[in-house]
């Protein structure tokens, strides 16, 4: 019986296995080429893998050239052509299994206009004639003739596949003579070509058996440059960016930050790591509850969920990563004495579970005689334990430890460990390309034990700050409001007195000089009081500025020019030394100047304190801090009144002496630095922070540069550039500013400060100062 079964299996296998012939171009390296009439190349090896996986036999037919190889397939003398983008009606094509890039190449030292272009055969002739109708096109038989035509200047440029040209040029020593241009560059699909529909169906079906890692291995053998590989870092995917939902209240694994609405926690850090190792990009979609997240997922408004255990219900609409993100046991937490006796079934015992949690479903089946109470989130469950509303709370062990040791529920303890293991996986909707999960699994395999451990301990050992420091905000806002109220009432009183005295002056003709003198003294006294109050406001604002000793001690050399237009202003800067090697510098230019500008700087200071806390915990970068500021302003100021439009420009500099790097992100404030006798500019994003018309989801960019010896950095608010003056009353301008740097950067920074201020005053002349000024320069090494 067993022999019969084996015979049937063998016979079935032989029936499914077939023999196919495939034509190829013998001069299309590295995709296909011939040595001693044997086929080699990337596409040849992919076909060999396809045949092996499907137990087919392949016979490669060497054609004379590209056109001949295609004609063999057209006339059905072979079953397939190796692969190309279909461009003729007879060509039936498979799904895309590779991609190639075409580009224009010219001689490196050539500056001539392109009048003639060389190509191989008729390839790309239609594309070039359509895009460049006045260009002359010359056709050649192979890459040797094509490259020689360019080197001998018979054509001004050549157009073909970048890998093929690069491969031939390197092999023959031409690489340093030619240069690639992005002009006319295009990405083309590679598909198996046949005149038979059945052949195409069979190829598509068989190609599904090929693993991504196998294809990557083939490609890596032929292409050393990872950036040029099709199967490297998700470049083969049409869609590389994915929107995902997460549990907004599941600390320490993941949660939604109340200020920034950013995804934070262990899972958020892991997804960031997976992104860096896979090339995939993930965008979080914040929700207010786990049930809302699942609703968005099931309605296909997002592509994936950050991390969930596998269940039968979820498997109906989700595909899961093979590898776990984390595995950990479930526990029952209690506030009662450990020695209290409960029967094995927990009969009539009140057990709390989180609604929609897979563990809750398991506990309900495990202990059907218990009385279950559903909670919206973990916090509510632990509070119910404190209030003795429930005797036990079912939760995963990691979250239990976190809430007991970090979140202040120290009276609770783990009563027992359950025989339920959480296996967290990343999951995508079933309509997402399954190859994405293969990339995810590969990326997870690349994450080291230390990387996992570092992320875990980072969140377990750190107290997450739950709210904004409203006490600090209250104190600052109270002081600022007091200053504004004093200013308002004094100004109102002054106007009343002026009106009253003016009327009296009209009616009085006697003792005019004496009365004017008395009234002038009264007005002067009122003015002095108002001036004194603003001076006091200036003392408060100055107290917000960093300690200059700390600033100077961190840098090798530095200088600061801070000059408000009035006694107080809307410009401010903050400096914080995080440790002996790292520091942060914020330069802020708020709406307006004078008292109104100063008030905004105090609001900024309150948010900056929150930002600093997150920087210390490595949860913010210069770019993400600008996003944090943006969202924080939206929370603090609901700008619905069309007359209220408050915001600011900012520059954030992170300095690391240990790694010798400066990381910069700017919102309308550029950063300048000198290097090798030249001045360089890091341009900011053209998007201010906080204004009513701002885009709340705007993403800022940051740039990291290496610090070299004697490199000097300069940053200034626009009060310096926009100052009117000179003979025509034009603004000072950035060009004049950069020329000042170029002419003086070799001098001591203290001297540079004097020169910059003198240049500013001389240019301003008799014109009024138009805005607040903050100018800072520093040398690190």
Secondary structure, DSSP 4 states (H G I P E B T S, - for coil): -HHHHHHHHHHHHHHH--EEEEEE-TEETTTEEEETTEEESHHHHHHHHHHHHHT-EEEEEE-SSHHHHHHHHHTTSSSEEEEE---STT-EE----EEEEEEEEEETT--SPP-EEEEETTTTHHHHHHH-TT-EEEEESSHHHHHHHHHTTSSSEEEEEHHHHHHHHHHTT-GGGEEEEEEEEEEEEEEEEES-HHHHHHHHHHHTTS-HHHHHHHHHHH---GGG-TTSTTTT-S--EEEEE--TEETTTEEE-TTT--EESHHHHHHHHHHHHH--EEEE---SSHHHHHHHHHTTSSSEEEEEE--HHHHTTEEE-SS-SEEEEEEEEESS-TT----TT-TT-EEEEETT-HHHHHHHHHTTTSEEEEESSHHHHHHHHHTTS-SEEEEEHHHHHHHHHTSS-TT-EEEEEEEEEEEEEEEEETTS-HHHHHHHHHHHHHS-HHHHHHHHHHHHSSPPP-S--HHHHHHHHHHHHHHHHHHHHHHHHHHHHHHHHHHHHHH--TTHHHHHHHHHHHHHHHHHHHHHHHHHHHHHHHHHSPPHHHHHHHSSEEEEEEE-SSSS-SEEEEEEE-SSSEEEEEEEEESSSHHHHHHHHHHHHHHHHHHHHHHHTT---HHHHHHHHHHHHHHH----STT----EEEEEEEEETTTTEEEEEEEB--EEEEETTEEEEEPPBS--BS-TT--TT-----EEEE--TT-EEEEE-HHHHT-EETTTTEE--HHHHHHHHHHHTTS-HHHHHHHHHHHHHHHHTTSPP-S-EEEEEEE--
